[in-house]
Amino acid sequence: MKTTILTNGKEVTICLAERLDTASSSETSAFINRELEKVGGVDAVVCDASRLEYISSSGLRILLSLSKRYRDFRLTGVQPQVYEVLNTTGFTKIMTVERAMRRMIVEGCQLIGMGGVGKVYRLDGDTIIKVFREGTTLEEVRQEIVMSKEAFVLGMPTAISFDIVTVAPTAEGRGECYGLIYELLQAETLSAMVRKHPEKMDEYARKYARLFKEMHQIEVPAGGNVPSAIRHERAQVERLVRYFPQEKVDMLLNILDSIPPGNRLLHLDLQTKNAMVQNDELMLIDMGEVGYGHPLLDLGHAYSAMVTLVGDYDAIIGMPRESGRQMWQLAIDDYFEGLPADVVAERKAMIDVVSRVRSFSWLSLSDSFPEALVKECQSLFDERVTKCYDYLMNVCKTFEHWTL
């Protein structure tokens, strides 16, 4: 049995390897206790079991003792054979046990979507994988699972991830990343369906609009897990100081702060590659930015993707730009169906103004965007914001007309 101890402030990591059996347990327990006493004042203990091959009942007693001594105690990287023992003995119910992640390879898989935080590949006929950009933390990946489940419980047709994995580096230069596996049962992206059946664009646009309307009718209960969308967006805009001077960041914040409060469910990246067509119905994917707020913010984000996107439109949205713009116009007209023409025109202007925040805030989603893309955004700022700032602020004064 090989055991090492790593310290990071008041957090201690115990690395277990090989076999924690009857013969080695006494010595291992004494070593762990001796090292923990040296550290003193330990707040959290992590047992890294990624190289542990076997555990006996005496080894289980060591884990039980540690879990009783330290409230913040968890096992990570647990291999299948060890996890089965922990699960059978009930340990998975009394302490935090994290299984080892499978390692997946996406080389040769069909790329079906891409965006600010990663790419989506089809693994086979039944499953897809979202591969996050390098630098994405495990906590951020887990947040997407939580938001998917929250949206599902609130009534939205949402694909639920059933596994977090690591994804091997690729020939295109991407290092090892996290991934989420989704079961989608032969679903196609809405973009792919529009591209295959352009004659059905009206029908697909109505379904797309209905997805927005159904979501925006859902009131998110106070005190739940769904975060404030406006607070999240504001934090993203504030991080843009790495790309823009403070006065330009403040312009975007002024627009953002004009958006009325709301408690409606928002996706915040509902472009047509993030809606899957399954059994002729739409299902949401890519739930990492889900929040609550005013529908104006959600529609502004979608307009930014579908109409004024910066970057390779065909690769990101999955159809020619002209088709995407047509799809959006049909969908937004359906979304506002029944409202007076002057109200529709006013709200479309509002959406356009809010979209200009998203034109730049998405740069905060990752630290690894190509420099050329960042420079393109920087060069567009004056055209989209500075030169028409007075007009934008005048439209912001009308935001309060959109009541929920």
C-alpha positions in Angstrom: 0.0 0.0 0.0 1.4 3.4 -1.0 0.0 6.5 0.7 1.1 10.1 0.2 -0.1 13.3 1.9 -0.4 16.7 0.1 -1.4 19.9 1.8 -2.9 23.1 0.4 -3.5 25.5 3.3 -6.1 23.9 5.5 -7.1 21.2 2.9 -5.3 17.9 2.9 -5.3 15.4 0.1 -4.6 11.8 1.0 -3.5 9.8 -2.1 -4.2 6.1 -1.8 -2.7 3.6 -4.2 -2.7 -0.2 -4.8 -4.4 -2.2 -2.0 -5.9 -1.0 1.3 -6.3 -4.4 2.9 -6.0 -6.0 6.3 -2.2 -6.3 6.1 -1.6 -2.6 5.3 -4.5 -0.9 7.1 -2.8 -0.5 10.5 0.3 1.1 9.1 -1.7 3.3 6.7 -3.9 4.5 9.5 -1.0 5.4 11.7 0.8 7.2 8.9 -2.4 9.3 8.1 -3.0 10.2 11.7 0.6 11.2 12.2 0.7 13.4 9.1 -2.7 15.1 9.9 -1.4 15.9 13.4 1.6 17.6 11.9 -0.6 19.9 9.7 -3.0 20.8 12.5 -6.2 22.8 12.1 -7.3 20.8 9.0 -10.6 22.0 7.6 -11.1 19.6 4.7 -9.8 16.2 3.7 -9.9 14.7 0.2 -9.0 11.0 -0.4 -7.7 10.6 -3.9 -8.6 7.0 -4.7 -7.8 7.1 -8.4 -5.0 4.6 -8.0 -6.6 2.5 -5.3 -7.3 -1.0 -6.6 -8.8 -2.8 -3.6 -10.3 -2.0 -0.2 -11.1 -4.3 2.7 -13.3 -3.8 5.7 -10.4 -2.6 7.7 -9.7 0.0 5.0 -13.4 1.0 5.1 -13.0 1.7 8.8 -10.2 4.2 8.1 -12.5 6.1 5.7 -15.3 6.0 8.2 -13.1 7.4 10.9 -11.9 10.2 8.7 -15.5 11.1 7.7 -16.5 11.4 11.3 -13.5 13.6 12.2 -13.8 16.0 9.3 -17.2 17.3 8.2 -15.7 18.3 4.8 -14.5 14.9 3.7 -14.8 13.3 0.3 -13.5 10.4 -1.8 -12.5 11.3 -5.4 -11.5 9.3 -8.5 -13.0 6.1 -7.2 -12.4 3.2 -9.6 -15.4 0.9 -10.5 -14.3 -2.1 -8.4 -13.8 0.1 -5.3 -17.0 2.0 -5.9 -19.0 -1.2 -6.0 -17.7 -2.1 -2.5 -18.5 1.4 -1.2 -21.9 1.3 -2.7 -22.7 -2.2 -1.5 -21.7 -1.3 2.1 -23.7 1.9 2.1 -20.7 4.2 2.2 -22.0 6.2 -0.8 -24.9 7.3 1.4 -23.0 8.5 4.4 -20.1 10.4 2.6 -19.3 12.1 -0.6 -18.0 9.6 -3.1 -17.0 10.7 -6.6 -16.4 8.0 -9.2 -13.4 8.1 -11.6 -14.3 9.7 -14.9 -14.2 7.8 -18.1 -11.8 9.1 -20.7 -13.4 9.7 -24.1 -12.0 10.3 -27.6 -13.9 12.5 -30.0 -11.5 12.3 -33.0 -13.5 11.3 -36.0 -16.9 12.1 -34.3 -19.3 14.3 -36.1 -19.2 17.9 -34.9 -22.8 19.1 -34.6 -22.5 22.3 -32.6 -20.0 24.9 -31.2 -20.2 28.0 -29.1 -18.5 30.1 -26.5 -17.8 27.4 -24.0 -17.2 24.4 -26.1 -18.2 22.0 -28.9 -20.9 19.3 -29.2 -20.1 16.0 -31.0 -22.3 13.0 -31.9 -20.8 9.9 -30.3 -23.3 7.5 -31.8 -27.0 7.3 -32.8 -28.1 7.7 -29.2 -25.6 9.9 -27.5 -23.8 13.3 -27.9 -21.0 14.8 -25.9 -20.5 18.5 -25.0 -16.7 19.1 -24.8 -15.9 22.2 -22.7 -13.1 24.6 -23.5 -9.8 24.1 -21.7 -9.8 25.9 -18.4 -13.5 25.1 -17.6 -13.7 23.9 -14.0 -15.4 20.8 -12.8 -17.7 23.0 -10.7 -18.8 24.9 -13.9 -19.5 21.5 -15.6 -21.6 20.4 -12.7 -23.5 23.6 -12.7 -24.7 22.8 -16.2 -26.1 19.5 -15.0 -27.9 21.3 -12.1 -29.4 23.8 -14.5 -30.6 21.1 -16.9 -32.4 19.4 -14.1 -33.9 22.6 -12.7 -35.3 23.5 -16.2 -36.6 20.0 -16.6 -38.4 20.1 -13.2 -39.8 23.5 -14.1 -41.4 22.0 -17.2 -39.0 22.5 -20.1 -38.1 19.7 -22.5 -34.5 19.3 -21.6 -31.8 16.8 -22.3 -30.3 15.6 -19.0 -26.7 14.6 -18.8 -25.9 11.3 -17.2 -22.1 11.3 -17.1 -19.2 13.7 -16.7 -16.1 12.5 -18.5 -12.6 13.6 -19.5 -11.9 14.1 -23.2 -8.5 13.2 -24.6 -6.4 15.8 -26.4 -7.0 16.1 -30.1 -4.8 16.7 -33.2 -6.2 20.2 -33.5 -4.2 21.2 -30.4 -6.8 21.0 -27.7 -5.6 19.6 -24.4 -7.6 17.3 -22.1 -11.0 18.8 -21.2 -14.2 17.9 -19.4 -17.2 16.6 -21.2 -20.9 15.9 -20.6 -22.6 12.9 -22.1 -26.3 13.4 -23.2 -28.7 10.7 -24.4 -30.8 12.1 -27.3 -32.1 9.1 -29.2 -31.5 10.1 -32.8 -32.3 13.8 -32.3 -31.0 16.4 -34.9 -30.2 20.0 -34.2 -32.9 22.5 -35.3 -30.2 24.0 -37.6 -29.6 20.7 -39.3 -33.4 20.2 -39.8 -33.8 23.7 -41.4 -30.8 23.0 -43.6 -32.2 19.6 -44.7 -35.8 20.8 -45.2 -35.8 24.5 -46.1 -39.4 24.2 -47.3 -40.4 23.6 -43.7 -38.7 26.8 -42.3 -42.1 28.3 -41.4 -43.0 25.3 -39.4 -39.7 25.1 -37.6 -39.8 28.8 -36.9 -43.1 28.4 -35.1 -41.7 25.6 -33.0 -38.7 27.7 -32.2 -40.9 30.7 -31.2 -43.1 28.3 -29.1 -40.1 27.1 -27.2 -39.2 30.6 -26.2 -42.8 31.4 -25.2 -43.2 28.3 -23.1 -40.0 29.0 -21.3 -40.8 32.7 -20.7 -44.1 31.8 -19.2 -42.4 29.8 -16.5 -42.0 31.8 -13.2 -38.9 30.7 -11.3 -39.6 30.3 -7.6 -37.6 32.6 -5.3 -34.8 30.9 -3.3 -34.1 28.1 -5.7 -31.0 27.0 -7.5 -31.6 29.0 -10.7 -29.3 32.1 -10.5 -30.1 35.7 -11.5 -29.4 36.1 -15.3 -28.8 39.8 -15.0 -26.3 39.4 -12.2 -24.5 36.7 -14.2 -24.4 38.9 -17.3 -23.2 41.9 -15.4 -20.3 39.9 -14.0 -19.4 38.9 -17.5 -19.5 42.5 -18.8 -17.3 43.7 -15.9 -14.7 41.1 -16.9 -14.4 42.8 -20.3 -11.9 45.3 -18.9 -9.3 42.9 -20.1 -10.4 43.8 -23.7 -11.9 47.3 -23.5 -11.3 50.5 -21.5 -13.6 51.1 -18.5 -15.6 53.8 -20.3 -16.7 51.3 -23.0 -17.5 48.6 -20.4 -19.7 51.2 -18.6 -21.7 51.8 -21.8 -22.6 48.2 -21.9 -23.4 48.2 -18.2 -25.8 51.2 -18.6 -27.7 49.2 -21.2 -27.8 46.1 -19.0 -28.9 48.1 -16.0 -31.9 49.4 -17.9 -33.5 46.0 -18.3 -36.5 45.6 -16.0 -36.4 42.8 -13.3 -38.2 39.6 -14.0 -38.6 36.1 -12.7 -39.0 34.1 -15.9 -36.9 31.2 -16.9 -34.2 32.1 -19.5 -31.9 29.9 -21.5 -29.5 32.7 -22.6 -28.0 30.9 -25.5 -31.0 29.6 -27.4 -29.7 29.7 -31.0 -30.9 27.0 -33.3 -27.9 24.6 -32.7 -28.9 24.5 -29.0 -32.4 23.1 -29.8 -32.7 19.4 -30.8 -35.6 18.0 -32.8 -36.8 14.8 -31.3 -40.0 13.1 -32.3 -41.0 16.4 -34.1 -40.6 18.3 -30.8 -37.8 20.6 -29.6 -35.5 19.8 -26.7 -33.1 22.2 -25.1 -29.4 21.5 -24.7 -26.4 23.6 -23.6 -27.9 24.7 -20.3 -24.8 26.2 -18.7 -26.1 29.8 -18.7 -29.7 29.2 -17.6 -31.0 31.9 -15.2 -34.1 33.9 -14.3 -34.9 37.4 -15.4 -36.8 39.4 -18.1 -37.3 37.7 -21.5 -35.8 40.8 -23.1 -32.3 39.5 -22.0 -32.9 36.0 -23.5 -34.2 37.3 -26.8 -31.3 39.8 -27.0 -28.9 36.9 -26.6 -30.6 34.9 -29.3 -30.7 37.9 -31.7 -27.0 38.4 -31.2 -26.4 34.8 -32.2 -28.9 34.4 -35.0 -28.6 37.9 -36.7 -25.4 39.8 -35.7 -23.0 37.0 -34.7 -19.3 37.7 -34.9 -17.3 34.7 -36.2 -17.9 31.8 -38.5 -21.7 31.8 -38.7 -22.1 28.6 -40.6 -19.9 26.7 -38.2 -21.5 28.1 -35.1 -25.2 28.3 -36.1 -25.1 25.5 -38.6 -26.7 27.2 -41.6 -26.0 30.1 -43.9 -26.3 33.6 -42.3 -29.2 34.6 -44.6 -31.2 31.4 -43.6 -30.5 32.1 -39.9 -31.7 35.6 -40.2 -34.9 34.6 -42.0 -35.5 31.9 -39.4 -35.2 34.5 -36.7 -37.5 37.0 -38.3 -40.2 34.3 -38.8 -39.8 33.2 -35.2 -39.9 36.6 -33.5 -43.0 37.6 -35.5 -44.6 34.5 -34.3 -43.4 35.2 -30.7 -45.2 38.6 -30.8 -48.2 37.4 -32.7 -51.4 39.3 -31.6 -49.6 42.4 -30.4 -50.2 45.8 -32.1 -47.6 46.6 -34.8 -46.2 49.6 -33.0 -45.6 47.5 -29.8 -43.9 44.8 -31.9 -41.6 47.4 -33.6 -40.7 48.9 -30.2 -39.9 45.5 -28.7 -37.8 44.5 -31.7 -35.8 47.7 -31.2 -35.3 46.8 -27.5 -34.0 43.3 -28.5 -31.6 44.8 -31.0 -30.2 47.1 -28.3 -29.7 44.4 -25.7 -28.1 42.1 -28.3 -25.3 44.7 -28.5 -24.3 43.8 -24.9 -24.1 40.1 -25.8 -22.0 41.0 -28.9 -19.2 41.5 -26.5 -20.1 39.9 -23.2 -19.6 36.4 -24.6 -15.8 37.1 -24.7 -15.9 36.5 -20.9 -17.0 32.9 -21.4 -13.4 31.7 -22.0 -9.8 32.8 -22.0 -8.9 30.8 -25.1 -10.7 32.6 -28.0 -8.5 33.2 -31.0 -6.8 36.6 -31.0 -8.2 37.5 -34.4 -11.8 37.0 -33.1 -11.1 39.2 -30.1 -9.7 41.9 -32.3 -12.7 41.7 -34.6 -15.0 42.3 -31.6 -12.9 45.2 -30.5 -13.0 46.8 -34.0 -16.8 46.5 -34.0 -17.4 48.3 -30.7 -17.5 51.8 -32.0 -19.9 50.9 -34.9 -22.3 48.9 -32.7 -22.2 51.0 -29.5 -20.1 54.2 -29.4 -21.3 55.9 -32.5 -25.0 55.3 -31.8 -24.9 55.4 -28.0 -27.4 58.2 -27.7 -29.9 56.2 -29.7 -29.3 53.1 -27.7 -29.9 55.0 -24.4 -33.1 56.5 -25.8 -34.4 53.0 -26.6 -33.4 51.9 -23.1 -35.9 54.4 -21.7 -38.7 52.3 -23.4 -37.7 49.0 -21.7 -40.1 49.7 -18.9 -43.0 49.5 -21.4 -42.4 45.8 -21.6 -44.3 44.6 -18.5 -44.7 40.9 -17.6 
